[in-house]
Structure formats: C-alpha cells, structure tokens
Amino acid sequence: KLVVPATLLIIFVLLYLTFARLDEALLIMATLPFALTGGAWFLYLLGFNLSVATGVGFIALAGVSAEFGVIMLLYLKNTWAEREDLGDSTERGLVAAIREGAVQRVRPKAMTVAVIIAGLLPILLGSGTGSEVMSRIAAPMVGGMVTAPLLSLFVIPAAYYLIRRRRLLAEPDKEVNT
C-alpha cells in the first residue's frame, strides 16, 4: 500500500527533474501501467497470486520500463533538436526525426530485453531453496519484457509526435506541413 505508490512518486519526481517538463514526465508515467500489463498477464498464466515478492518484481519492472521510456524520449528529443538546428522544424522534419530516433533504439532495446530475459529465466524456472520467492520476483519482469519494449518503441514516439506537433501548431512563425 505504501511502497508501490512511493516508488511511483519517486520515479515521477526523478522524471520531472530529468526533463524539466511536466508533459514529458507525465508521458513516461502514463506508459507505466501499460508496460506492467505483460507482467500481470504472465503472473496470471503462471497461476501466481499478488504478493510482496511479485510487488518487488513489479517495482523492478516499473523501473526498467521507465528507463526504456526515458532513453527513447532522450533519443527523440536529440534527433529533433538536430533537425531544428539544421533549420528543418516542420512537421515533416518532426516525423523524420522521430523515425530516426526510434530506429536508433531498436537494436539496443532488443539486446537489453534478451539479456534481462536470459538472466531471469534460470531464476524463474529454478528449483531449490528460495526458488518459490525468487520466481515470483522474476515473473513480472519476464512478462513485462514483452510489453514494455513494444510500448516504448511504438507508443512513446507516437505520443511524442502529438506533443511536439501541438507545440509546432502553437508557434505561428513555424511552417507546418500536413
């Protein structure tokens, strides 16, 4: 009741301090519940109940998911800033920057997901002393490694486009190509 909301509050404060923009911090926070659905479905498929151990797994998954979102958002912001520096601050330039930034994250994200799953599968499938607790910590992470990266690769760039497009439309001196 206290640890999960406190963790989410800490994540939000850190995101706000990182981006210094409320809309970008809220974007990452809004994606967390969707990223956690993979963990919830995997718990259901394994027949695990919610417990302190699974709560710890969900906290770890929320951290990894927030990290996925932060890195994606930083890449999108950097590629957009490069486009703006080159004088291409049109809507078409925004779309190109988002594509470029998102594509740069595909391989590193796939490698991160593969390493996390490879590292947690022995814990999830293991037997022995303490394996029941450890498998319940690992289960949300393994399940969440399906939805969290997909979300950060597809939803965050689309939401970033909507946020930036709104700002482009609000700036009268910028050209908007639709």
N, C-alpha and C positions, 0 to 999 in steps of 0.2 A: 504493500500500500504506500510505502514511503520511498523505497529505493528506486523503483522504476520512474515515478514522476520526478524525483530529484535528479536522476540521471538524465532524463529528457530535458529538464530545465538547464542543467549544466551544459548539455550539448547545444541547446539553443543560445545560451549566453556566449559560448565559445564561437558559434557560427556568426553571431552578430558582431562580436569583436573582430573576427577574421574579415568579414565582408563590409562592415560598417554600413550596411544597407538592410533595412527590415525586410524588404520584399525577397531578397536573395536568401536570407536566413530562414524566412518562412517557407520558401520553395523547398529547401532541403528538409525542413521539419515536416512539411506536408507529404513528402515522399516516404518518410519512415514507416507509417502504417502499411503502405502498400508493399514495401520491401519485406516487412515482417510476415506477410501472408504466407510466403513459402515455408517459413519456419512453422507456422501454425498448421498448415496442411500436412507437413511432414510429421509433426507430432501426432496428428490425427491418424495418419496412415500407420504409424508405428504403434498406436494404441497407448501413447504416453499421456498422462494427466499433467495439468499445470502444477508445478511445484517450485520450490525455491531453486532447485537445480536448473529447471527449464527457464525460470526467470533470469538466472545468470546467463544462460545461453542467449536469451532474447536481448539482454543488455549488451552482450558482446556483438550480436548481430546488428543491433542499432548503431553501435559504434562503427562497425565496418561499413554499413550502409551509408552512414553519414560521411564517412571518409570517401566512399565511392562518389557520392554527390558533390562533395567539396572539390575533389580533384577534377571532376568533369566540369563543374562550374568555373574553376580557375582556368582550365584549358579553353573553354568557350569565351570567357572574358578576355583572355590574352589574344586569341585569334581575332576577336572583334576589335580589340584595341589596335592590333597591327593593321587591320583593314582601314580603320579610321585614320591612322597615321599616314596611310597611303592615299587618303582622300576618297576612299570608297565607303562612304557612310550612308549608302542607300539600303533599301530593304533587300534588294538582290545581293548586295555585299554582305548583309547580315546573314542571309541564308547560306551563302558560300562559307562564311566564317564559322557558322555553326556546324556545317558538314565537315569542314576541315578539322575543327577542334574535336568533334565527336569521333571521327575516324582515327585520330591520333591515339585515342584511348582504348580502342578495341583490343589490340594485342596485349597491352599491359593488364587490362582488366581480365582478359581470358587467362592469362598466366597467374594472376592473383587468385582467381576463383579456383583454378586447377590445384594450386598449392594448398589453399585452405581445405578443399575437399580431400585431397590426398593426405593431408596431415590429420584430418579429423575422422576419416573413415576407420582407421585402426582403433581409435578411441570409441567410436560408435559401435563397432562390431566386436570389440574385445570382450573377453570374459576373464573373470578373476576378481581379486579383492578390489572393491571400489568401482568396478566397471558399471554397476547399475546407475550410480550417481553421475559418473563421467559421461556415460552415453546420453543421459538426459541433458547434460550441458552441451554436448556436441550436436545433438539432433536439430535444434533450431538453427544453428549455424549452417549445417549441411543443407537443410531445406531452404534456408534463406539465400544460399548461394545460387539458387536458380532464379529467384525473382529480383533480388537486389541489383545484380549487374544488368539485367534486361531493363529494369526500370531506369537506371542511371544512363543507359545508352539510348533509350528512346524517349522517355517521358521528360527528363530534365532538359534535354536540348529543345524539345517542343515547347515546354513551359518558358524556357529562357527566351525563345523566339517571341512568344507572346508578350513577355515583359519588355523586352527591348523594342519590339515593334510599336508598342504603346508609347514608349518614350520617343521613338522616331516620329510618330504621328503628332506628338505634342510639340515638337520643335519645328516652328514654321520655316526656318531657314534651311532645313534639310530636305533633300529630294526624296520622295517616296515612290518607288516603282512597284505597282501591284500587278 
